Amino acid sequence: MTVTEVREISRQKVCVEFDHQLTLVLYRGELKRYGLREGAEVPDGLPDEIEEQVLRKRATRYAMNLLAKRDYAARELRDKLCRAGYTEETAGHALAYVTSFGYINDADYARRYLETYSDRKSLRRMEADLRQKGISEEILVSAMAEADCTDEKETLRRYAVKKAAALDLSLEKNRQKFFRYLTGKGFSYGDVKDVLEELQAEGYCERSEQ
């Protein structure tokens, strides 16, 4: 096996390519430790050894640090690890570790997400967000059925009133911008139109004239 490329990523890290295929992200000091340089011939099992002895532990620590800051869905965390330079295999090992201790649970994640954002996003938007994060259809259907979400139009109204307090909706351009903002949250065109008409009737659009 040949080291076909050593590419700098940062002052501390480099990307090492083996046989134009497998790439590992390592610290500079590890190049010397394992005798890695462009053109060097290395044992066929060396990349696996590096992954098992160094990168799996590093990926697991990174995953734990990420989870200490916020929740992640399983696929979301795996993607984050892969973007950091870990292989699919190493990312999968780290994911299995944190899952075994209950730090990752997509069903719990979906329920918490729905509870957290139900006062500011539509069900349609939350459903789309969870699909994008990799929540399975089975888990999503169950979580949506269990979610304690209030009437969506009433949710929209409360959210719009809260946001309207800081806006000058007497200006047409601001009303249009606010309309786009609310529909961007996944609320239906008709509900947003109705709620903004209600706010206008209640005087929320007359601020600059007072």
ABEGO torsion letter per residue (X at the ends): XBBABBBBABAABBBBBBGGBBBBBBBAAAAAAAGBBBGBBBBAAAAAAAAAAAAAAAAAAAAAAAAAABBBBAAAAAAAAAAAGBBAAAAAAAAAAAAAAGABBAAAAAAAAAAAAAAABBAAAAAAAAAAAGBBAAAAAAAAAABBBBBAAAAAAAAAAAAAAABBAABAAAAAAAAAAAAAAGBBAAAAAAAAAAAAAAGAAAAAAX
